């Protein structure tokens, strides 16, 4: 009898193959993640519900794409979806703020500089 882990791995492979097996942004085959194209249409997190009936998963997978970890993070930062608890279309991130650095995990040049200046202002001279 197969273990739950081997069943999970087989289903994950089937899901990734269904979605094309590569990152839709850069073509990478490493560190792939399932991403909902539009978070407002998301019904559930795919890999949390991997054991659902295949037909149910396919309906949700039609709303998804594969992204590598790097591209997924970039997309999430751009749409503001790293902030937990939002239920409507996220507001654009105001770059160059400590808020964007901490809340949205933005690591653009402006946000890193804002964080650096903030930390510098808090150190004892």
Number of C-alpha atoms within 10 A of each C-alpha: 3 6 8 10 9 10 13 14 13 12 16 17 13 14 21 20 12 14 19 14 19 20 24 15 13 11 13 17 15 13 12 19 19 21 20 21 15 11 17 10 11 15 11 12 14 21 15 8 11 16 15 12 9 14 9 11 18 16 11 17 23 12 15 19 21 29 28 22 16 17 18 18 16 16 16 17 20 16 18 21 18 17 15 9 7 11 9 8 12 14 11 10 17 13 17 18 17 22 16 23 21 13 13 19 19 26 17 13 10 17 21 19 16 18 19 12 12 13 11 11 10 8 7 5 5
